[in-house]
């Protein structure tokens, strides 16, 4: 047998989502007027982008194609994504690159802390790709990043948005011991949609993860979010609220799912602003300290302002109880 190696043709670029490349296109309905945003052009946006690039950092704002990037970066708000730009899972809704990631960068925690200092952030959000290839799912890397920011920016409050650490015994405890101010883990959707939307995860494991954070350290705020428009029913969204409250979750976000490419899960419908307002009102009556529900709500949108409201809500609750 003869093996031919092509050394002449230009190297082909690997698809961003190779597992989706052969799927038929899924066509979503046209976007309604309330979902449209302007392209980012401000000086503040450009300055934030320069700091991110100069430090060789990855942001979920770019990788996930967030519609709020112009607004957030103009205000010097960015969500840093650690452990590379390649995820070991292939969720049907997500635009983050999939495949086998590279080794962890040991200097990344220090680079993140430096960027936080340069941007002068009062509140920072740190998220990551799923790293099922690592024995601890990247838990120690999260902890090192938190500690590095604490050392360089002692007044900055830290919010983390973590994977589920599925089948990674002891990983959660490592992250919680680093004492982030907010521990966020998104359920993403209702249980009936998990097989088609989030097949690598387990709904009740994610709920239990959030509950364990509170059991280990009740002082840490917990947060979770879902997308709507993926085929869920209203009563299922209300059940998710109840499940999260049973886990003592403080903060709920609900936003509209937007299809990144035709190979991703289609938008089944666009939920109206009035429906979002209704979800928000119901969630507050169920006991959440903080709720953000709107078409463009994302986990990290207005995170700093929302953290201050969350802290104030807890203090008011404690005073009324006393």
VENWOSUL-V945460 format. One record per pair of residues at least 12 apart in sequence whose C-alpha atoms are under 7 Angstrom apart, sorted by the first residue. I is the first residue (numbers start at 1). J is the second residue. If there is no record, write none. Layout:
I/J + I/J
This chain:
16/97 + 16/98 + 17/97 + 17/98 + 20/263 + 23/263 + 24/263 + 25/262 + 25/263 + 26/262 + 26/263 + 26/264 + 26/265 + 26/266 + 27/262 + 27/266 + 28/266 + 28/267 + 28/268 + 29/267 + 35/295 + 35/296 + 37/67 + 39/70 + 40/70 + 42/74 + 44/73 + 44/74 + 44/75 + 44/76 + 45/70 + 45/73 + 45/74 + 48/73 + 48/76 + 51/115 + 55/111 + 55/115 + 58/80 + 58/81 + 58/82 + 58/85 + 59/78 + 59/79 + 59/80 + 59/81 + 60/79 + 60/80 + 60/81 + 61/78 + 61/79 + 63/95 + 63/96 + 64/94 + 64/95 + 64/96 + 76/119 + 79/124 + 79/125 + 79/126 + 79/127 + 79/300 + 80/125 + 80/126 + 80/127 + 81/126 + 81/127 + 81/128 + 82/127 + 82/128 + 83/104 + 83/128 + 83/129 + 84/101 + 85/97 + 85/129 + 86/98 + 86/99 + 86/100 + 86/101 + 86/129 + 87/99 + 87/101 + 87/129 + 87/130 + 87/131 + 88/100 + 88/130 + 88/131 + 88/132 + 89/130 + 89/200 + 91/197 + 91/198 + 91/199 + 92/196 + 92/197 + 92/198 + 92/264 + 92/265 + 93/197 + 93/259 + 93/264 + 93/265 + 95/260 + 109/144 + 109/145 + 109/148 + 110/148 + 113/148 + 113/149 + 113/152 + 117/153 + 121/156 + 122/155 + 122/156 + 122/157 + 123/156 + 123/157 + 123/158 + 123/304 + 124/157 + 124/158 + 124/159 + 125/158 + 125/159 + 125/160 + 125/300 + 126/159 + 126/160 + 126/161 + 127/160 + 127/161 + 127/162 + 128/162 + 130/163 + 135/168 + 136/168 + 136/171 + 137/165 + 137/168 + 139/171 + 139/172 + 139/174 + 139/175 + 140/174 + 140/175 + 142/175 + 143/174 + 143/175 + 143/178 + 146/178 + 146/180 + 147/178 + 157/181 + 158/180 + 158/181 + 158/182 + 159/180 + 159/181 + 159/182 + 159/183 + 160/180 + 160/182 + 160/183 + 160/184 + 161/183 + 161/184 + 161/185 + 162/184 + 162/185 + 163/185 + 164/206 + 176/213 + 180/220 + 181/220 + 181/221 + 182/220 + 182/221 + 182/222 + 183/220 + 183/221 + 183/222 + 183/223 + 184/222 + 184/223 + 184/224 + 185/223 + 185/224 + 186/224 + 186/225 + 186/226 + 187/203 + 187/206 + 187/224 + 187/225 + 187/226 + 188/225 + 188/226 + 188/227 + 189/226 + 189/227 + 190/232 + 190/236 + 190/237 + 190/240 + 191/203 + 207/244 + 207/247 + 210/222 + 210/247 + 210/249 + 211/247 + 211/248 + 221/250 + 222/249 + 222/250 + 222/251 + 223/249 + 223/250 + 223/251 + 223/252 + 224/251 + 224/252 + 224/253 + 225/252 + 225/253 + 225/254 + 225/299 + 226/253 + 226/254 + 226/255 + 227/254 + 227/255 + 227/256 + 227/257 + 228/255 + 228/256 + 228/257 + 229/256 + 229/257 + 229/267 + 229/268 + 229/269 + 229/270 + 229/271 + 230/257 + 230/267 + 230/268 + 231/268 + 241/283 + 250/288 + 250/289 + 250/290 + 251/288 + 251/289 + 251/290 + 251/291 + 252/290 + 252/291 + 252/292 + 253/291 + 253/292 + 253/293 + 253/297 + 253/298 + 253/299 + 254/292 + 254/293 + 254/294 + 254/297 + 255/293 + 255/294 + 255/295 + 255/296 + 255/297 + 255/298 + 256/270 + 256/271 + 256/295 + 256/296 + 273/294 + 273/295 + 276/293 + 276/294 + 277/293 + 279/293 + 280/292 + 280/293 + 289/310 + 289/313 + 289/314 + 290/310
